[in-house]
Amino acid sequence: MRPVQRAGLLRLLQERDSDGTTLLNRLKKPAKGPAWSHFKNLAKHLEWVDAYSGYPPA
């Protein structure tokens, strides 16, 4: 493991949110259920990415 990678992992244990939760604990939380609005936002984002990628949309 490179020193940069090790530092990144250690930062997950050291940095805390305003409520004292480590970033690692935030990563371990289960994902929320799917939502239609989230899907629509993701579709818009993918259209934006496709516009800058140089490839035609699928």
matplotlib code that plots the C-alpha trace (Angstrom):
import matplotlib.pyplot as plt

x = [0.0, 1.4, 1.7, -1.0, -3.4, -2.6, -3.1, -6.5, -7.6, -6.4, -8.3, -11.5, -10.9, -9.7, -12.0, -15.4, -18.7, -20.4, -22.1, -18.8, -19.3, -16.2, -16.3, -15.8, -19.0, -20.8, -19.5, -20.8, -24.4, -26.7, -28.0, -31.4, -34.1, -34.4, -36.5, -37.9, -36.5, -33.0, -33.3, -34.4, -31.4, -29.1, -30.5, -30.0, -26.4, -25.7, -27.0, -24.7, -21.8, -22.6, -22.7, -19.1, -17.8, -17.8, -19.8, -23.5, -26.0, -26.9]
y = [0.0, 3.4, 6.1, 8.2, 5.3, 4.6, 8.3, 8.2, 5.2, 6.7, 9.9, 7.8, 7.1, 10.5, 13.0, 13.3, 14.8, 17.5, 14.8, 13.0, 10.1, 9.0, 9.0, 5.2, 4.8, 6.9, 4.6, 1.5, 2.8, 0.9, 2.8, 4.3, 2.7, 3.6, 6.7, 7.8, 11.4, 9.9, 8.0, 11.1, 13.1, 10.3, 10.2, 14.0, 13.6, 10.9, 13.0, 15.8, 13.4, 12.1, 15.7, 16.2, 12.7, 13.1, 10.0, 10.0, 9.0, 5.3]
z = [0.0, -0.9, 1.7, 0.0, 0.1, 3.8, 4.7, 3.0, 5.0, 8.2, 7.4, 7.4, 11.1, 12.2, 10.5, 12.1, 11.2, 13.3, 15.4, 16.1, 13.6, 11.7, 7.9, 8.1, 10.0, 7.4, 4.7, 6.5, 6.8, 4.5, 1.4, 1.4, -0.7, -4.4, -5.2, -8.6, -8.0, -7.5, -10.7, -12.6, -11.2, -12.2, -15.8, -16.1, -14.8, -17.4, -20.2, -19.0, -19.0, -22.4, -23.8, -22.8, -23.6, -27.4, -27.8, -28.9, -26.2, -26.0]

ax = plt.figure().add_subplot(projection="3d")
ax.plot(x, y, z, "-o")
ax.set_aspect("equal")
plt.show()
